Structures are given as C-alpha cells and as structure tokens.
Amino acid sequence: MSAPGSPGALMPDPVRDEIARLGDLDLDALRLRWRKLFRASAPPHLTRSLLLRIIAYRIQANAYGDLDRATLRFLDKIAREREARRASGDKPARRLVPSIPPLPERRSLKPGTELVREHAGTLHRVVVVTDGFAWNGAPYRSLSVVARAITSKNWNGPRFFGLRDRPQAARPRP
C-alpha cells in the first residue's frame, strides 16, 4: 500500500465518502439530512431506502451537475401524463411510450480526431484538422468531399464515416 501523499496513493473523494456515510444513518437522521439538503421536510411516505437514494442523487447532482432542462421537462411530462391516466382511471389497451426528445447536436469533431473507415478492402484514415480534414496527405474542406474521393460517388460524409444514423428505411424493424 502506498503512503499518503505518494504518487500511488488513492485520492480522497468527498462525494463518495459523504454518500457512503449515508448508509450509517437511521430514518430520522436521513430525514434531518433531507431537510438540510432540500430546505423542506421529507415526504412522510418515503422509505429509508428511497430517502437514501434521493439524497445520494442530490449530493452528486450538486457536486457534478444535474440533468439538463430539456431532460427535466421530458421527465416531468411523463410524470404528468402518468398521473393524468391514473386519475382518470384509463387503462390503455397497450402501453403508450412517450417520444424521446432528440439529443442536442453537440458532436463537434476536435482537431486531431482520427476517423477510420474500410471501403473496398482498403482501410482509410482521415484526420480532423483545424480548417477541415486531411486524407492521404491532402486537405479537404468537408467529410463529404473525402467520401467522394474515396468512393467516386456522392456520399454524405458524416454518414459514410458512421457519425450519423442510418436512414429510416434502412433501419431494421424491432
């Protein structure tokens, strides 16, 4: 075992340690911790196990960041729809699954990223550079131009390199 302060020593993780200490708390102590964390009383119907999990989630969310607004709105919408169905007594013939909101387009390729694609038995490597892409030592302004140079056909470059989903018609049906 490494001595504290040596390069091989484990770094303390205050969030992990705080969550580990929650397991030692009884129901009353967890309710007190809830009050300090949420500045409100814990709902009386919550079990010890559920209190512990919610408090642990909140500690992590406070330390590392919570869900984004779009996801929170989506989850709230699902909860409201479920409560409305329960209140009306409706039992749908089949389970309705709400549509999942699309992921935000945050996929930007950073310079230095290497894209690899096999085509016609040859492995092609494309490097993302500051002002475009490099393939076989030549600069290209877009992935589509690179894909066209590789295949001699018009291709959507991001799709050719697997950065986009397949078109709807080509997806296998569940």
N, C-alpha and C positions, 0 to 999 in steps of 0.2 A: 504494500500500500504506500502511496506517495505521501510525503509530509505536506501539511497545509502550506500553500504558497509556492510549492514546486510546480513545474510545468504540467505534471501528470495528475495533479490534484483535481478532484471534481469541484466545479464552481457551485456555490450555493444558488438555489433557485427559490427566491422568496415566495413566488406564487405557488409553486409546487408544495413548499413547506406549509404555507397557510392552508391550502386545501387538505393536506394530509392531517393537519391538526383538527379540521372539522370533524373527522371521524371519531374523535375522542369526546365530542360534545354530546350531551343528552338533549332531549327535545326542548326543554326550557332554555338551555344555553343557545341552541340553534335559533330559537325564536328571538332571543336577545340579539344575536348576531345579525339576523334578518332586519330587525328594527334599526340597527346601526348602519347597515348597508343600504337599505331601501328608504329609511326615514319614514317608515309606516309599519303597522302591525302585520305580522304574517297571517295569511288566511287561516282560520282555525281548522279547516278540514284537511290541510296538507299534512301528510305523514312525515315522520322524521327523515325517511329516505328521500322523499321528494324535496323537502326543505334543503337537505344537504346538497342535492344535485343542482337546485336552482341557485343556491348561494355560491356553489363552486363555479357555475357558469358565469354568474355576475362578476365574481372576482377575476376570472380570466378575461371577460369582456372589458372590464375596467383597465386591466393591465395591457392587453394586446389589441383591443379594438373589438367593436361589436359588429353585428350584421349591417350591411348597407341598407339605406332607406327603401329601395325597391324590394328587397327580400323581406324586410319587415312588413311592408304594405301587402305583399303577396301572402305572407303567413296570416296577417290579420284578416284578409279577405277570406281565406279558407276557414278560419275560425268563425267568422260571422256567418258564412254560408252554412256551416255545420250547425251552429246554434239556431239559425232560422229553420232548418229542416227539422231539428229536434223539437222546437217549439210548435211547429205546425203539425207534427206527428206524421209527416210524409215519410214513407219508406219507398224510395225509388226502386224500380224493378231491377236495375243494375246500378252498380256503384259509379257515380259521376266523379271523374278526376279532373280537377281544375287545370287549365292550361298553365304550363310553367313559363314564367317570363323569360325572354331571351337573355343570354349572357351579354353583358356590355362588350363592345368591341374594344378590348384593351390589348389585343395581340399585336403589339408592335415588335418587329424584329430588331434587335440591337446589333450594331456593328460587331463583327466577329462571330456571329452565329453562323453555323455551317449547316446547310440543308443538303441531304443526301437522297438521291433517287436512282433506282435501277431502271433502265429503259433499254430494250432490245439487247439485253445481255451485257450492257456496259453500266458501270456504277458512275454516276455523275455527282460531283461535289460543287455546290455553289456557296460562296461566302458572302454574307451581308456586309457591305461597306457603307460608309457614311452617305454617299450620294447614289446608292443603288446596289448592284450585285456584281460579283466577279465570278466568271466561269471560264475555265481553260485559259486563265491569264488575261482575259479580255473583260472590259467593263460593260455592263448592261444597265439600262435605266429602270427596267421592271422585270419581275419574275416571268411575266407572260412572254417577253421577248426572249428570255433564256429558254423557256419551254419550247418556243417556236424554233429556236436554233437547234435544240436537242432533237426534236421530233419531226421537223419540217412541216408541221401542221399548226393551225391556230389552236392554242390551248389557253385556258385560264391558268396562269402561273401558280397562284396560291393553291388551286385545286390540284394541279399536276404534282406539286410538292407536298400534298397532304395537309395543307393548312386550312382547308375548308371542308365542310361536309360534302358527301356525295349528293347529287341532285335527287329530289324526292322520288322520281320514277325508278332510280337505280337502287334505292334502299330496300333491303329485304323486309318483308312484312312479318310482324310478330305472330 
